[in-house]
Amino acid sequence: MSAPASVPASVPTSAPTAAAAPPTSSAPSPLPAVGAQAASSAAAPNQADLYDFVRRTAADEELIASLPLDPEGRTWVRLEGPGGSEAWLIGWPPGTGTGWHDHADSVGAFLTASGALTEKSLAARLPTDGWKTLELSEGFDRERRLTKGQGRAFGRHHVHEVLNESTAEHAISVHAYYPPLPQIRRYSRTGPLLRLESVERPEDWQ
């Protein structure tokens, strides 16, 4: 909370963090969980399963229209994801974003249900522990614009930020993570320097 990035607060800043992680901006308390799709399989969902879930959920026009939108901050609703995954419906006012973050050992997927989101990411897997500042090499940056019906899945330790760069239009997206987010690591970025700033755990956003 681009969730509740990002993610990601009560959901993914794919999240939630974008994509997304649980949002960190002020917003209403989460609404009761919405059962968008019941999980029927005992097998742990993979990236393809999560992407299929966010794609089908984003096509539920009644659900998407039910999300309250706030002109000042992101809003979110917890969903029932497949196979025990963590899922969120997130609204993004113009100009909002998650900041740089990852979802630790969780894999995930997110998809834009309305409006457009921009994902900036690093095309490299970073060391998971034992560092505070890294200098990134040239060519690591990736950027994609995700309009309605477009999304992506990602693996563990995926570092990204998700933004609504529109000056006038809200965006809405669906996010799913498995296993349910154990933590979110937040980073600051100055040119090639990436610095670990904080680590958030579920009690910080739920």
N, C-alpha and C positions, 0 to 999 in steps of 0.2 A: 504497500500500500504501500508506476508506475508507480492495493493494496494495496496489508495491508501492509518502488518502490516503493516504494518504493513501496516500503512495503511496505504491513505492514499497516507509543500510542496504541490504538485499538485495532487496526489492521495496519500485503504487503502493503517507508517510502522506499509487480515484477511488480511495495509490496508494498508491505508489505510490498513492498515492497516490494514495481513495480513493480519491468516489470518490474516486477514489481514487488514491494514490501509494505508492511503496515504503515499508514501515514503517521507523520509526527506533528502535523499542524493541528490546531484546535478544531474540533468538530463535535457534532452531537454524539452522545453515547451510542454504541452499536445497537441496532435493532435486533429483535430475536432472530435466531438462525432460520434461514429459509432453505427448505429441502429442495434444491434445484434438480437433483438427480440422486436417487437412492443407490448406494453401493451394494452390489449383489455378489461380488467376487471376494474371496478371502485372500487372493494374491495381492501383493503390494503393487500399487499402480506405478507404471513407468512414465517416462516423459510423453510417450505417444498417448497413453491413457489420459494423462492430465490435459494434454492439448485437445484431445477429443472432447473432454468435459467442458473446457472453457469455450470451445467453438459452439457446442450445442447449447450451453447456457446463454451465451451472448446472443443467440438467435431467438431467445424467449423474450419477445417484445414487451409482454406484460410485466415480466420481472424487471427488465431494464427500466421501464417507465415508472416502476414503483420506488426507485431509489430517490430519497430526498436530496436535492442539490442545494448547496450553499455558495453564495458568491464570494465568500471570504476564505473558506477552507475546504479541504477534502471531506467527503462523507463516505461511509462504508456500511455494508451489511455482511455479516458472516453467513456463509453458505455451507451446505452439507456436501463435501467433496467425495469423490469415489474412493473406496477402499480405505477410509479413515484419513484421507488427506485433509489438509487445511485449505479452505477456499474463501474468497472474498469478492464482493462486488464493490467497486470503488468509483466515486465521482471526483473529477478533477476540474476545479475552476480554471479559467484562463490564467496562464502564467505560473501555475504551481508545478512542483516536481518533488522527487524523493531525495535528491542528493545521492552521492556515490555510496553503494552498500553491496553486500552479498548476503546469501541465505545459508551460509555455512554448509552443512552436509545434506541439505535438502535439494532435490531436483524440483523443477517447476515449469509452469507455462502461464502465459497471459495472452489476452486477445482484446482488441478494441471493439467495443460494442456500439459506440457512437462517437462522433468527433474524430480526433486524430491524436496520437501520442508519438513522441520521439524517444527512442532508446539509444543511449550512448553506452558503449560497453568496451571491455578490454578483451582482445583476442589472445588471451594467455591465461593459464591457470597459475595463480599466485601461491606462494608458500602459505600454509594455513596458520602457522604459529611462529613465534620467535622473532617477530620484526615489528617495528613501529613506522618506519619510513622506507619506501622503495623508490628508486629512480627507474622509470619505465623507458624502454627503448623506443625508437621511432617505429611507426608502423603497427603499433598495438591497438590503436583506436579504431573503433567501428561505430557507425551511426546508421540507424534505419528509421524511416517514418512508417508508422503503422496506422493506416486509416481503418474505417469500419470494416470488420470482417477479417482483418489481418492480425496476426500475432506470431508468437514464437515459443518454443520450448528451450530449456537450458539445463545444463548439468550442475553438479556441485561446485561451490566456490566461484560462481559466476558473478563477476564484479560489474555493476552497471548503475546507471541512473535513468529514470523515466520522467519525461517532461510533457506537459501540455503547453506547447509554444504558441497556441492561438491567443490573440488579444481579445477575442470576443466570444468564443464558443466553448462550452463545457465539453469534456470527454468523459466517457464511462468505459470501464474495462472490467474483465473477469480474470481472477488469478487463482492458481491452485499450486500447492506445494506438498511434497511427500519426502520424508516423514514430516509431520507438522513441525513448523519452524522451531528448532531448538534454540536458535539465537540469530540475531542480525548484527553483522559488523558494519559500522558506519565509518566512512573515510572522508577526508578532505583532499582536494586536488589542486595543486598549483603547478601548471605546466606539466613537466614529466614527473613531478614528485607526488606520490600518493602516500598519505599518512593515515594510519589507523587512529580514529578519534574516540570511539566508544564501542562497547558491546552491549546489545540489548537482549533481554530474555523475555519469554512469554508474559511474565507478570508485569512487564513494562508497557505492554500494549493491549492486554486483554482485560 
